[in-house]
């Protein structure tokens, strides 16, 4: 169960990183979007580490 969930979270992190790569830093809305993507990536990375800890405990 944890592996499937971890794979789904990691896939989403990669999708967000891919989206971030295509942003244009000279456009204000893209700069704002980059901040939102960074926050989402950080939160999902935290969830991924939490899942790894829970998997190790079980």
N, C-alpha and C positions, 0 to 999 in steps of 0.2 A: 504494500500500500504506500509506504513512504517513498519508495523508488519512483512510482508512477507520479506521485504528487511533486516530488523533487524535479523530475524530468519536465513536467508541465510548467513549473515555476521557472526553471532554467531556460526553457524554450521562450517563455514570455520576456525574460530579461534580454535574451538575444534579439528578439523582435524589437524591443524598445531601443536597444543599442543601434540596431540597423536603421531605425527611424531617425535616431539622433544624428547619425553620420550624414544624412541627407539634408540637414537643416542648413540654412544660410545665415551666417553670423551677422550679416549686415542688415538683416530685416528684424525689426523690433519684435514682431510676433513670434518669429523663430527663436529669438533669444529667450523669450518668456517660455516658449514650449520646451526649450532645452532645460530650463530650470525645473519644469514639471517632470520631464523625463528623468532627470538626475534623481529627483526625490523618489519617483516610482521605482527606479532601478535600485536605489539604496534600500528602500523598504522591502522589495522582493528579495534582495540579497540577505537581508536580516531574516526573513521568513525561511529562506533556504538554509541558513546556518542553524536556525531553530529546529527545523525538520531533521537536520543531520544530528543534532544533539539528542533529539527525541528517539531517533533510530538507534543511536549508540546505547541509550539507556535501556532499550527493550531487547 
